[in-house]
């Protein structure tokens, strides 16, 4: 599902049917949640998390290969898979960007899968990074005319979208994991704590990129806050 999501928006970006900035954030918003939706499809065997972890690991390898290519790959004059991936996920189209935010994003997803398999804490951390941050950028660019006084690129609209997206998706995954028997935590019981996590993560997302990449700072903070407020149930 996640691979189809990436391929779909990558193809549209390569064909110039949508702006590459929008495709990048749509991929950012949907890839990780779609992958976590597949977690219940794996068995309860101890090797399940290893097999699941192989999915983001393959993407990490793809990103590395795309960043190291010395010449654009092409088939019949059309960009190949690596060139299409770079155009869809990068701001400038430069291959080196594949080892920036997208690489960190995928590393976080790999870590969440390997160490936080079917955990509400891991899901909440990933949701803040993927859905919260992704929707914040999409709505902020389109509707965030008024900026925060301390940031020329961030807006109250974007921050509100972050909280709404991060909170809603986190509650959804707690409900899903509870229904599947992965956790005793419930959506209604964790909602207040997850709202606090989303609010605080939105504040972390406002930090200047020079201080920390939000693909790393947001999930790290969200993980710590979720572990503190939710425990390990």
ABEGO torsion letter per residue (X at the ends): XAAAAAAAAAAAAAAGABBAAAAAAAAAAAAAAAAAAAAAABBABAAAAAAAAAAAAAAAAAAAAAAABABBBBBGGBBBAAAAAAAAABAAGBAAAAABAAAAAAAAAAAAAAAABGBAAAAAAAAAAAAAAAAAAAAAAAABABBBAABAABBAAAAAAAAAAAAAAAAAAAAAAAAAGABABBAAAAAAAAAAAAAAAAAAAABBAAABBAAAAAAAAAAAAAAAAAEAX
